[in-house]
Amino acid sequence: MNERIKELLDKYWEASSSVEEEAELKLLLSRVEGFESEKQLFGLLDEMKQEEPVRVKIPKRVKVINLAWLNWAASVTILLGSYVGWRAYERQQEEQAYREVVAALTLIQQNLSKGQEKMSKMNDLKYLSAPEDLFKTEE
């Protein structure tokens, strides 16, 4: 009888026993001494079968916030930030070009002033009528 119980238990634990073999195993376990842990297991399983099922409350569905608009908002923010950054970069480049042009014009103005100062000596020559007036000979 113990051999048959061991054989049925092996089949049970391998999940290859039939319903009839499980019923036979329960009957043999109730008649024989020993196998206390198996008796306890099958006893608990029988108790669980006899219990009435308890209704479990299913929680209400929690409203899920749709965050798809957040992707669009992030995209628009990135585009606007890129546009503002590009405009600031262009403005900085324009200011740099303006400063360079002003520096070039200042240099031209300074050189022109130097040239006009040197040409002031030639202003005296415009009143002369002939080259002889330049070179007066003393007699």
Order of alpha helices (4+ residues) and beta strands (2+ residues): alpha-alpha-alpha-alpha-alpha
